[in-house]
C-alpha cells in the first residue's frame, strides 16, 4: 500500500509539471503592427481578446528573420505582420523568481 501511495504521488508531480511546462511553452500567432526598434527591442502593437491595445517587445530577433525583414529600418513602422511567438520561462539571477519572455519564432507581412 505504501508503494502504491508513493507511486501515485510521483505520477501526480510528473504529470502536473509536464502540464504546466506545456502550457507555458505553447506558441501563439497574432496579427500585430510593427511599432519600431529601440534599446528595449522590437515592439509590436496588437489588440488582445478584451479588445484592448497591447505592446509586445522582443529583446532579440534571429538573424534569419532580420534577413527577411530589416526590423531596424524605420520604413516598416506601421506595417502589419502575422507573428508567431513562444513564451519561454527565464530564471532571474537570484533564481528565486522567474518571468516569461516572448521569443519571436516567425514573422510574415500581411499584404
Buried (B, 14 or more C-beta within 10 A) or exposed (E): EEEEEEEEEEEEEEEEEEEEEEEEEEEEEBEBBBBBBEEEBBBBBBEEEEEEEEEBBBEEBBEEBBEEBEBEEEEBEEEBBEBBBBBEEEEEEEEEEEEEBBBBBBBEEEE
